Amino acid sequence: MKQVHAGIIGLGRAGQMHLKNLLTIPEIKIEQVAEVFIDNISEQLNDLGVTNQTKDYHELLSNPNIDTVFIFTSTNTHEEIVTAAAQAGKNIFCEKPLSMNTEEEASLNVLRAVKKAGVKLQIGFNRRMDPQFRNIFENVRAGKIGAPQVVKITSRDPDLLPHDLIKRIGGLLFDFTMHDFDMARYMMNSNITEVYAKGGTLIDPTLKEINDIDTLVLVLQFENGAYGLIDNSRRAVYGYDQRVEVFGSAGMLKAENVSDSTVELYNDQRTELRKPLPMFQERYRPAYIAEMKKFAQSLLNGEPLVAQGEDVIMAQRAAVAAQKSIETGLPQKVDTTLSL
Ligand SMILES: NC(=O)c1ccc[n+]([C@@H]2O[C@H](COP(=O)([O-])OP(=O)(O)OC[C@H]3O[C@@H](n4cnc5c(N)ncnc54)[C@H](O)[C@@H]3O)[C@@H](O)[C@H]2O)c1
């Protein structure tokens, strides 16, 4: 069987989850892993059969047995590591976003390095491969609801993240809402041209100290004239709340939360259904596996990538516009042109 020979860089929250998923995919062989704090997880990795471990990602990039790298490090390292991986001639899967730098040139320089090296880059917009959302996407494309007019996304975390993690991976807009900007654009098959945002700290006022928010509402305008609504919260007391709806001229498609059981209780007191799956690791497991399989198929058979550099730039632009909108109280235009 043709295989992708891969290295993994970064084994924190996302990386450890991805590693376990990647080990289930026969088309991908994990040759080596790199993690700064490898000593803390070395035994656990040995138990998984992942014995070629290093602290230094440069060592992994110079491994001639590796043709592809998965980058799951903190966002504030993505620019440096993606650029180095491209220069080493490796194909790249990188978690979103490419950068937390609001100066776009930093991300464009990374994409230029990727283009110059002639390697492939897929971005971790896993929700595109979620079976529920993918079904909506395909039905919208098939014209089942006519012309799409409004996309509505509710995306709420179960609870606050530690401040030090937020500093490494980005605040609400650059870490969490990043997925929703991409999902909105993907569902509408149209670029976001304007963003109006209201956001604040209704849950944890100390987030102001690190320039972050916990509650956000957004109004979007798309190039095709349609609209979008997004609401985000860092604390939904009932769990990880992930819903998408697309309304169109001939109907509506919507995906409700996913739980571990479809059984509902009805009695004379109440009706009850199961809570949503607790967090991204469980809720999006099928999507994470599917995005990795698609990446492998793209490398091995030339199939299209799930999400590319342009997609992450468009999502980052929307995040920057939302930040400015919160600061100014005014809607902000989003440029849709891109040339590298
Ligand atoms: N797609 C998703 O659903 C999803 C979910 C969670 C996180 N993420 C993304 O994944 C990335 C990581 O997030 P996280 O929550 O796992 O953060 P984390 O801080 O838990 O993990 C990052 C890991 O990278 C390691 N690291 C940092 N610099 C390194 C280097 N130079 N060499 C080797 N290892 C290095 C850190 O030691 C840490 O273990 C972020 O970009 C985040 O946005 C995506």
The ligand as an ORCA input file, in Angstrom:
! r2SCAN-3c Opt
* xyz 0 1
  N      -9.056     22.126     14.825
  C      -9.417     22.080     16.086
  O     -10.532     21.726     16.403
  C      -8.415     22.466     17.160
  C      -8.668     22.145     18.486
  C      -7.731     22.518     19.441
  C      -6.594     23.208     19.072
  N      -6.406     23.515     17.760
  C      -5.193     24.227     17.323
  O      -4.079     23.374     17.585
  C      -2.941     24.156     17.959
  C      -2.426     23.662     19.312
  O      -3.415     23.909     20.275
  P      -3.426     23.110     21.666
  O      -4.683     23.479     22.329
  O      -3.073     21.697     21.440
  O      -2.206     23.845     22.413
  P      -1.212     23.212     23.495
  O      -0.482     24.351     24.070
  O      -1.961     22.261     24.372
  O      -0.237     22.303     22.605
  C       0.780     22.831     21.820
  C       1.996     21.954     21.990
  O       3.017     22.383     21.080
  C       4.256     22.233     21.744
  N       5.244     23.089     21.091
  C       5.302     24.441     21.065
  N       6.379     24.861     20.375
  C       7.002     23.734     19.924
  C       8.182     23.515     19.156
  N       8.917     24.533     18.705
  N       8.553     22.237     18.897
  C       7.805     21.193     19.366
  N       6.677     21.351     20.099
  C       6.285     22.601     20.389
  C       3.956     22.659     23.173
  O       4.945     22.202     24.071
  C       2.594     22.027     23.400
  O       2.685     20.718     23.926
  C      -3.404     25.609     17.972
  O      -3.048     26.206     16.757
  C      -4.919     25.516     18.073
  O      -5.574     26.605     17.465
  C      -7.286     23.150     16.814
*
